[in-house]
Amino acid sequence: MENTQSFMTVSLKRWLGFHRCHSRTPTLGEREILVMELLWQQSPQSAQSLQVQQENISLSTVQSTLERLHRKHLLAREKSGRSYLYRPLLQKADLVACLLSDIATDLGDANGQALVAGFVDYLSATTPEAQGQLRQALEQDTPSAANPSNDQ
């Protein structure tokens, strides 16, 4: 039983992406998260196109938000005419994995048991679809017992 729990912990850590992050994830403000969401939905985009999608926000505010995200190494930008086009350097799932890694580090949870237990508790309150995604991810990481080549 302990070996199974250890394997599940390792699989969950891999699925959650603990191997990806070695330093603190930058802190993001509400506006930065909104801009990231828009760029995850469609990218690349200019500051002007992002500003049109947000109500009551000036172009200079959007530009400074993009500049902060670029300095935090969360966005790439390339010159297009007189403006820049921005795209995220991390997918949303990768950013979440980095944040979870930070939480585990903050809790002093080297083996991730508290984080996994908390995640399972959280997941139990979510939709069956989310629970199914977790099962699929764990099954993909689980070596097949039916495959004799794994025993050799």
N, C-alpha and C positions, 0 to 999 in steps of 0.2 A: 504494500500500500504506500509506504514512504517513497519508494522508487517512482511510482506513478505520480504522486504529488510533486516530486522533484522534476519529473519530465514535464508535467503540466505547467509548472512554474517557469521552466526554461522556455517552453513553447509560447506561453503567454508573454514572456519578456521579449522574445523574438517578434511575436505578432505585434506587440505594443511598440516595438522599435527601440528598445533600450540600447542596442548596439550603435545607434546612429549619433547620439549626442554625448559630447564630452565636456561641454561648457554650458553655462547658464543660458537659457533662452531669453532673448530680450523681452522686457516688459512692454506690453502693447496697451495703448489707450483705446477708448471706445471708437474714436474716429479711425484710428489705424486698423482696427479689426474690421470696421465697415469697408474700408478701402481694400483690404486683403480679400474680403468676401466677394467684392465686385470683380477683382482681378482673378480670383479662382473661378468665377463663373464665365468670364471672357477675358482673354488677354492675347496680345498686348493691347494696352489702351493708353491714351494720352491723358494728361491732367484735365484737358478741356472735356473729353468724353466722360471722364469720371465725375466732373463737376456737374454736368448736365443731369446725371443720374441721382444726384443728391439735392434735396431741397434746402434753400436758405444757407448755402455754403458758398463762400467766395472762391474764385479761382486761386487766389494767393494762399488760402487755407489748404486747399487740396494740394497745391504744389509743395507747401512746407510739409504736409503729411507724407507725401511721396518721398521727399528728400530725407525725412527721418527714417522711413522704412528702408530706403536705399542705404543709408549709413549704418543701419542695424543689420545689413546683409540679408534682408528678406526679399528685396526686389532687385532685378537686373533692369538696366535701362539702356536704350540705344537711341542715338540721335536720328530724328526723322524730320527733315526740313529744319524749322526753327524751334522745334519742341522735341521732347523725349517720348518714347513709347516704353511703358513699364510692363514687366511680367514678374510673377512670383518665382522665387528661387526654390521654395518649398511647397509641396502640396499640403493641403489642410491636414491630412492624416499624419504627415511627417511633423508638422508643428505641434499637433496634439501629443504625439509620441515624445517629443522633446520636453514638453511641459510635464508629462507624466514622469519622465526621467528626473526632472528637477524636483518634483514632489517626493519621489522616492529618496533622492539625495537629502532633501531637507528633513525628512523623517528619520534619517539614519537607517533606512531599510535596505541594507546591502543586498539581501537575497530577494527583495521584492514581495515578500509574503503579505505584508500589510497592504501594499498597493494592489496586489492581485485580489485580496479579500475585499477591499473596498470597491474595486472595479466590478467584481462579481455581484456584490450587493447593489451597486448602481444598475448593472445590467438586468438584474432580476426585476427591476421596476420599469424597464423599458419595454418596447414592443417585441413580439415574437420574431419579427424580421431581424432585429438587431441580435437577438439571441442566436438565431440561425446563422448569421454571419460569423459569429464567434465560433460556433460549432464547425462550420466549414473551414475556417482558418486553422483551427486546431487539428482537424482531420488532414489537412494538407501537410502539416508539419509532422504528423504521426507516421512512423515507419509501418508499412503494411506487414501484419503478422502472417498474411497469406503468401507473401513473397519469400520463398526459401533462399533467395540470393542474399537477403539481408542477414541471415543467420550465419553465413560463412565468413 
